[in-house]
Amino acid sequence: MSDLSHVDKQGRARMVDVSSKPVTARMARATGTIQMRRATLDAIRANTIAKGDVLGIARVAGIMAAKRTSELIPLCHPLPLSDVSVDFTIDEELPGLRVEATAKTAAQTGVEMEALVAVSVSLVTVYDMAKAVDKSMVIGAISLAEKLGGKSGHWKRSSD
């Protein structure tokens, strides 16, 4: 009925069978932003938000989320992650934060979803930690920036 990879012959959703694919080293890097009032950014930078260390907690939340991606996204395979990193950069022009998450594994399928989930949950955690002082924050621009490994090899988002 369909040539879609996640649909069976009867048109039902299914997990893709990757058992015949070789195990290869894989990496995915995703990015996103959260825009906020300058005073909120200053409070995060000064670590004066009442809930505590916003960036530290958001970093841990992103790492934890990456490890649970297959529980959140129905057709994702559970993967043995060998590394997950989440890094924040203060962007004065937004004003706000940029986040970059990288996920790595040696597996039969890629880690793009793990990197994207890490970014998403990190940003939502920043919002949760700082919402008492700024409910107007805007999360956006979440996207895959780069991936390595698998049949399609190396892919990197162009800068245009």
N, C-alpha and C positions, 0 to 999 in steps of 0.2 A: 504493500500500500504506500510506503514512503521510503525515500532515500535518506531520511533524517537519522542521525546516529543514535538518538535517544528514543526512537519510536520503533516498536516491533511490527511484524507483518499485519497484525490486526489493528494497528494504530494506537496501541497502548504505550504509555511511557515506560521506559526500561533503563536500567543501568547498562552502560556499554561494557561488553566483555573485553577486557584488556589482557586476558591470560596468555595470549599468544604474542604479545608485544614484548620486546626486550627491556630489561631494566637498564635505564640510563640515568646519568646525573641530570637533574633538572633544577632550574632556578626561575623564579618569577619576582618581579619588582612592581609594586603598585604605589600610587600617590593619591593624595587628596588634600583638601584645605578646609579650614574653618575660619570664617571671617567674624570679627567681633568688635565691640567698642574698644577704643584705645585704652580706656581705664581698665577694662577686663584683661587685656593683654598685659598691661603693666602689673596687675595683681597676680597673674599667672607667673610672670617673670620674677616677681619679688617673693613668690611662694606665700602670699597672704590670703589665698582663697580659704574660706572657713573649713571646707572638707579636707584640706591637706594638699599634698604634692600632686597637683593636677597631671603634670607630664609623666611622673613616675607611675602613677596609678593607670593612666591611659596607655602607657607602654606595656605594662603587665597585662592589661585587659586585651590589648591587640594580640599579644603572644598567645594568651589563653584561647582567644577566639579562633586563631589560626589552627590550633590543635583540635578544635571541635567543629571544623567546617563541615565535615561529612554528616554531622548531626543536625546542621542547620540548613544545608542545601540538599534537597532530597536525592538527587542522582549523582552526587559526588562520591568518589571512592575514599575510604579512610586511608590516609597515607602516613608512612613513618617519616615524620619531619626530622631532618638532621640539623636544621638551623632556622630560626625565625628572628628577625630583628625589626624593631620599630624605632624610627628616629624622627624627631621634631625639629623644625627650623622656624624661628620667629621671622615673620615677614611684616616689616613695618608698613609697607605699602598697602597691604590688604585692609586694614591691619588685622593680623591674625597669625595662624600657624599653618605650616605645610607639614604633612606627614608622609614618610616613605617607609614602606614595609617590604622586606625581602624574605622569601621563603625558599628553602632548599630541601631536596630529597634525592634519593636514588630509588626510582620506582618505574612502573610501567605507564604512568600517566602524570600529567603536569600539576604544578602547584599554583596556577594562576588564581584559582578561587581562594586558596588559603591566604595569598598576599592581599587580595581585594577585601576579604573578610577582616583581616588584621587592620587594614586602613579604616574600614567602615566602623568597626567597634572602637578603635582608638579615638576616632573623631566624636562618636556618640558619647564616649566616656568623658571627653573634654567638656562637651555640652552639659552632661549630667553634673560634673564637678563644679561648673561655673554658672549654672543657670540661675542660681539665687541672685547673682549680680548682673546678669545679662541674658534675658530670654530671647533677645533678637539675633543671637548668633546664627550664622548660615553655614551649613555643611555643603560642600560641593566639589566638583571636578575630580571625583573618584574615578580612576582609570588605571588600566594596565600600562606600565611604562616600558617593560622589557620582559622577555622570557627566553630561556635557553633550554635546549634538550628536546628529545622526541623527534618525530618524523618531520615536523616543520622547522626544526633547528633554531637558529637565533632570530628573534624578531625584536625590533626596538621602535617605539613610537617616534615618528618624525617630529621635528620641532615646529612644523608649520601648523 
